[in-house]
């Protein structure tokens, strides 16, 4: 009888581990598709404002459609495999991708994961939010500085990030024909409240004379889901270009 209970417990742990892995893969696949679509949208804006005009924009749309179809088709195959391995994974999809709240304010818009809530921003900031468990924090600063070009904005932000933590670097860069179509993502390992260092992500955008600095901080040891939340906040953020 004790041996039977041990085998049963081991089987339960294996099933739980398998379900956790499947859910993590589902998270990654969904956010990859969402991030890809948002990056395509930014690329389309860049093409639309280029000298090639509508013809290039039409080509960009066609290419975008093919890419999204291929990625979604691949995701469908992965989902079928996940369903075969663990039906529970399909029955209980991660809520972070099921119903994000779209926040639109004067000057910007952003998708807020459903496990996050808005909070009072610190002095000088325009927006702030935190995860329900308090391990994730997002803050947006908006400065009016028409003389600061985007390259200088990136260099200035990277230098500041180097003073906050370790391994500061530029992890993504979209160089559009204008500041409005340019994007930079910086990352570093930054201590939270004097504790262990956790992932810190900065998204830089611009619109007219305004420069946008969106920072997301995730506590050390936080679940991988919060890293996906930070990705959603970063990729969904849009300055309002008038």
Secondary structure, DSSP 8 states (H G I E B T S, - for coil): -HHHHHHHHHHHHHHHHHHHHHHHHHHHHHHHHHHHHHHHHHHHHHHHTSTTHHHHHHHHHHHHHHHHHHHHHHHHHHHHHHHHH-HHHHHT--GGGT--EEEEETTEEEEE-TTEEE----TT-SEEEEETTSSEEEEEEEEE-TT--HHHHHHHHHHHHHHHSEEEEEEEEE--SSGGG-EEEEEEEEESTTSSEEEEEEEEEEETTEEEEEEEEE-TT--HHHHHHHHHHHHH-EE---
